[in-house]
Amino acid sequence: MDKKYFQRIQQNKVFLIDTLTVEADIVLQYVQQNKLITLRDYRNLSDIPERERRVINLLDKLMGKGEETCRQFIDLLRQDCIMENFPTLKDHAIFDSPVQEVSHYKIEQIPRGVCVIINNVNFTTMSERRGSDEDQKYLAKVFRWLGFKVVEHRNKTAAEMKNLLEDLGKTVDGDCFVCCVLSHGIQEGVCGSDDGVVSVDEIREPFNGITCKNLAGKPKLFFIQACRGKKHQYRVKVQADAPEDGESEMEVDGDFDITIPADADFLIARSTTDGHVSFRKPEEGSWFIQSLCRNLEKHCPLGTDIHTILLCVNNDVSSLGEMSKQMPVHEVAMRKKLILRPVNH
């Protein structure tokens, strides 16, 4: 049986949750008035105190009622009375024909795989990266929750970083691999604690399908919080993760220039665009890593794929700041969707 309307809701579920939560009571009333749910359903949903959870349960209820109910709900969203309250619905993809469903990576093992975190805080000549410990703790918490074996390293020289990644590439296994690098950086790469530089190719290379046969055809995710230049998108007094750092209330990190390899199944997410700094608060951690962890916690239980979650991170981080701005980027060489649900969920 054709389930195109069900698929439209499913594929746009994150958007619908974010959009409809603003006026959850209104959409609930319209859905009940159009008899898409029973009065009892309406009362049960109305009793849910959290608006976001109310919308999530509503969408699950509608999808559970079948294709015809899903069609009627999408038709309801087209109505002027709904568009007036939710203007972002206008011309949205949910009203288009759904794209053909992309297959998913097989993620079944527990642990899912290894998540390695390299957190360089102290350096030979560069400033201490205050707040990076908060990023490390949050990443470790989230990826353990997602079922990964977390391996943590601190204050590694450039040579030590290369050696530990090469050694890990020879033994790592699982359905998925995650590598998080938190450090100072320059355009050429990530800095070790001795101020030496490791290129992104050197970080990635130990895990390609030739060198690391255990991960051939499996998703490999890299999240990199490090400088890739000294430029600020707006003039602001900050500290940059580079040799000329200075002290201030808000510090900055950045990313660096990389290319996606010919090898498949890689995703490399970077905290900022080429040549720019990225921001890190000494007491709270970096904008990028903190947003990444928050969005993983929010969306992974909903079955949202990693690429969509990173778009949420991009939108989140790009909206932060007033004088200073930051735009994360990610490059994708993935063949399938990656969905990481929490264990026992």
Secondary structure, DSSP 8 states (H G I E B T S, - for coil): ---HHHHHHHHTHHHHHHHHGGGHHHHHHHHHHTTSS-HHHHHHHHT-S-HHHHHHHHHHHHHHT-HHHHHHHHHHHHSHHHHHH-GGGTT-GGGS-------B-----SS-EEEEEEE----SSS---TTHHHHHHHHHHHHHHTT-EEEEEES--HHHHHHHHHHHHHH--SSEEEEEEE--EETTEEE-TTS-EE-HHHHHGGGSTTT-GGGTTS-EEEEEE--S-SB-SS----B-SSTT----SSEEEE-------SSSSEEEEESS-TTBEEEEETTTEEHHHHHHHHHHHHHGGGT--HHHHHHHHHHHHHT--SSS----EEEEE-SSB-----TT-
